[in-house]
């Protein structure tokens, strides 16, 4: 095993020579010793713990698979796409790389479907919603290693200040209790309308709860449907009555300056329990199911090990992908990073712990519909949603304007 820590960016073809050692050409498809390379990113914040996990995982795999060696490299999150694109263009890419769902679409032409490289037993263990999140027309585009979920999290102390004793389950509940928070000088929700915030964590969960979708089954735009208008109308009604914290509607303030951090905002479907518990106190953190209109659903990401088509050691890479994402191997990684398993089986966390309470909602999470225009679409849609929340446009007009501006992205 060899490991490198890449601290700079891989930019331009002149830099590609620096990563020649991670070329997928290092394998030997014809037999004999095989070397595979894996590109990773710091999912575990503690660098030493992150490296220790992969050192041990690689060592255990090599011990059980004579003739296969694994080199891994840890890249920074910043500019990761530019680095990977440059390497692929120069045929110097890795055998396996960590990707999230919207990257699967972006690199679809460069990715080898994993279906035939993973055992039937391993595939049968995967959560159905996780499999859907990494599956495109060609097949399963990665071996899932982690997932997340964003349920509704509320502050019991703020509910007490507002004199509200029941927590919301449905949109009707939200409409009923919102005025009580406003009358008490409090906010029911935080909603970040700044363009820096991903719609996966803000507007899209409401769109899905209304029964809508970002794209239709043919790849056309669908967010400007009746369901999309219903979701945005819920938000604009809350904003108009003062039930949304106003500062995040216009900017992205430091977390400690938000109503959520200051005990003025009751609930969030954006923040995690690990962020909120130290501020609110664990006794005040109430983990609830995602809100329901027509559907009970929320956002959850999926991280996978994907194989590049340029790999010359695909069988070996497939073996390592299955090994590294198997339940026993990946468990300490997930616990340290605060993510959840992509596999069926016993929960990772104690059911009565905060993380255990969050974990129960993994099965109602989705990454939504995958499309090449997903990221660019957010750049068009976000300012229109913000305009509606600030009272500058009606929900219908905002979504229609966004749809018109987004049409060229589909071509």
N, C-alpha and C positions, 0 to 999 in steps of 0.2 A: 504494500500500500504506500502511495505517495500522496501527500496533501499539500496544497498551496492555499495561502490566504490572499485573495486578490483585493487590493485596497483601492486601486485606481480604476479608471474606465477603460474598456477596450473600444477604441474609437478609430475608425478608418482602417483601410486595408494594411497600412504600414504597421499597425499594432497587432495584426493577426499573427505575425511571426512569433510574438511573445507568448501566444497560447498554442503553439504548434504541438506541444506535448499533450494537449487535451483533444487532439483530432480523433474523430471517430474512426479514422483509418488505423488506429492502433490495434484493433481486434483482428482475429484470424478466423474468418467464416469457414475455412476449409478444414479446420481442426488444429490440434496442438494447443499450446498455451495461448490464452486470450486475455487481453487487457481492455477494460472498459473505463470510461470516464463519466463522471457525474457532476453536473453543475447545480449548486445549492445556494440558498439564501438564508439569512439569519432569522429563522422562525423563532428560535429560542433566543431571547434577548441577551442572556449571559453567554458571551462568546466562548468562554472556557467550557461551559456545560454543553453548548451546542457542538463544539468540536469533539468533546469527550464521547458524546453519543455516537457520532459518525465514526470515530476511531474504533469504538467497540463493535459497532454494527459491521463495519467492513472487515475487521479482524475475524469475527465469528463467521461471516459469510465465506471468506477465503479459506478458513480452516475446514469448512464443510464442502467446499467446491474446489478441489485441487485443479490447478491449471488455469484458474481465473483470478486475475488481480484487478483491483479497483482503485482508481485514483479519483479523489473528489476535490472540488474547488469551491470555496465559499466566496460568492460575489456580493457586493452591496446591493441593496434594493434600487438605489438611484441609477437611472439609465440602463437598467437591465435589458430592456428590449433592444436598445442600440447595440449593446455588446453581443447579444445573441444573433441579431440580424447580420451583423458584420461577420461573425464566425460562420454562420450558415452559408452566406454568400461566397465565402472563401473556401468552403468545404472543410472547415476546421472546427465544426461544432462537436459537442459531446455526444456520447451515446444516449445518456439520459439527462433530463433537465426538469427542475421543478417548475410547474406552470399552474396558473389558476384558470378558471373556465374561459374568460374572454380572450386569454392568450391562446387557448386551444383553437379558437376560430381564426385568430390572426396567423397562426403558424400551421394551419390545417394541411396545407400542401407539403409541408416539410416533416410532418409527423407520421410515424408508422402506427396504425391501429394496434392496440395491445391484445386484442381478443385471443389470438392464437398463441401468445407468449405467456399467458397467465393460465394456471390450472383451473379446471372447472370447479374444484372445491373452493379455491380462493375467490373466484367470481361469484359463487353462490353465497358467500359470506357478506357481500357488499350490500349496503342499504340501497333499496330501489331508487330513492330520490337522489342519492349520490351518483349512482350509475347514470341516471338520466342527465345529471349535471355535466358529465364528461363524455357523453355520447353524441357524436355527429353522424352524418350520413354514412361515412366510411366505417364507423364502428366506435369502440371505446378508445378514446384518444389519450388515456393516461391510466396509471394504476393509482387509485385514490389512496392518500395517506392520512388526510385529516379533513375535518369539516367543522363548521361553526353554526351558531344559530343566534338570532336576535329577538328574543321574546319581549314582552312588555315588562318593564321594571318600574316599580312605584315606591315612593317614599312615604312610609306610614306616618311619619311626623307631619308632613305637609297635609295629608288627608285629615289628620286630627285638627290641625289649625283651621282647615276649611269646614270642619264639622261634617265631613263625609265619611260614612261608615262602610260603604260598599265599594269594591273596586270594579272598574269597568271590564266587561267582557265583550260587549258589542258596540257598534257605532251608535246605536240608540242610547246605550248607557252613557257614552261620551257626551252626546248632546244634552242629556238630562243633567249630568253633574257639572258640566263646564261652568254654568253661571254661578255656582256656589263658590268655586275657586276665584272667579273674577270679583265677586262681592267681598271676598276676604282679602283682596289685594294680592292674590297668588295666580300662578299660571298652571294650567293642566298639563301642557306638553311643551317640550322644546322641539323646534323644527328648524333645521339649518338650511336656509335657502341660498346660501353663498355657493358660487360655482365650484368652490374647492371641495364641497361635500358630494359624495357619490349618491346618485339617485337610488342605487341599490339599497341604501340604508335609510332613505327618507321617503320619497314619493312612491317608488315602485311597490313596497309592501302594501300600501293602501290600494294601489291599482289592482294588485293581485287579490286582495281581500274583497274587492268589489266584483271579482270575477272577470276582470279584464286582463290584458296582456300588452306588452310593449310592441310586439310584432304579431301579425296574424300567421296562420299556418303556411301561407305562401311566401312569407318573408316581407310582406308589406307592413306599413305602419298601422298600429292599432291603438296606440295610447290616447288618440283623440276620439275614442268611442264614448258611448253613454257612460260606460263604467269609468273611463278616465275622467270624464267631467264630474261624475259623482264623487270620485276620490278627491279631486282638487276642490270641489265645492265644500266638502267637509273641512278641509284645511282653511279655505278662505272664510268660511263662516266662523271658525274658531279664531282666526286672526282678527276679523272685524269686531268680534265681541271682546277681544282682549285676553282670550284664553291661551294664546301662544306667547311665549317669551319674545318680545319684539326685537331684541338686539341680534339674535342669530338670523333674523329674517333679512338683515341688510349686510351683515359681516360675519366673520368667523372669529369671535372673541376668544381670548385665552380661556381655557376650561374653568379656571378658578373664578372667572368673572361672570360666568353664566348663572342663570337662575337655578339650574340643576345643582351646581356646586354650592350655591349660597342658600339652599333650602327654601327657595321660592317657587320652584317648579316641581310638580308632583310626579310626573311619569316620563319615561323615555323608552323608545324602541331602538335607539342608536347606541347608547352607552352600555358598557359591560358591567357585570357585578364586581369585577376586580377593580374597576375605576371608582364605582360608587360606594362600595362597602366602607372603605377607609374614611370617606367624607360623611356619609349618612350615619354610619354605625350599622353593623350587621343586623342588629335587632330591628332596624327600620326598613331594611331591604325586602321588598315583596316581589318575588318572581312570579309572573302571571303568564297565561297563555297569550299568544299574539291576538290582537283584536280580530273580531269576526264581523263581517257584513254578510256576503254570500259564502266566503271561504275563510278558513282559519289557516293562515299562511304567513311566513315571514322570510327574510333573507338569511342565507347562510352560505359562506364560501366553501369551496372544495379545493384543496391543494393536491396535486398529483405528480408522480414521476412519469414523464412522457418520453418516448423513444423517438429519436430522429431517424428519418429514412436513410440518412447517410451512414448510419452505424454499420460497421462490418462485423459486429459481434452481437447480433440481435438476440440469439438464443441466450447467450450469457447475460446480456443486459436484461432480458425478460426474467431470468432467474433472480438476479439481484433485485429488480423492482418488486417481485413477489415477496422475496425474503424481507426486504426493508419495510414493506407495508403490511406485513403479517401482524396479527393481533399482539402476540407476546413481545415481538421486537419493537413495535412502534409505541407501545403503552407508555414507557417512561418519557419519551419525546413529547407525547401529547399532554401528559400531566404537567411537565415542566413548562410547555409553551401555552397552556391554557386552552387547547383545542380539544375536539372530541373525535371519537373513532368513526371511520367511514364504514365500519363493519358491524354486522349484527353481533349480539352477544351481551355479556354482562356490562352494565354501566361502568365507566372508569371511576366515577366519583361516588362517594356516599350519598344516598338519595336525599338525606336531610341537610347536606351541605349546600351552599349557594350554587356552586358549580353543578352539583348533582341535580338541583332543581332546574337549572338552565338546560342541562343535558337532555331532559325528558322531551324537549321540543325540537330536537334534531330532525325527527321524522316529519315535521311540518315545515321544513325549510326548503328553499329553492334558490338557485342562482338566476332563475328566469330564463327567457329564451336567448339563445346564443346567436349572434350575428356579427359579421365583419364590421358593421357600422356602430356597434354598441357603444364604444367609448365616444366616438364623434357625436353620436346622437345626444348624449348627455350634455355636451357643450352647447347644443342648440336648444334643448328642452329646458335646461335649468334656468336660464334668464327669463323665459316665458312664465314658468311657474312662479318665480320671484315677483314678476310684474303683477301676476294675479293676486299674490299674497299681500302686496303693497297697495292693492286697490286700483292699480293702473289699467287693468284689463279684466274682463269677465273670464271665468274659467273656460267657457266655450271658445272665446276669442283667443285666449292664450294658447290653448292646445291646437287650434286650427292654424294659428300663425307658426307654431313650432313644426307642425306637420308639413306645411308648405316649405319652410326653410330646410327641413330634413330630407325632402324628396330626392335632391341630388346625391345624397349619401348612399342611396340604394342602387345607384347606377354603376 
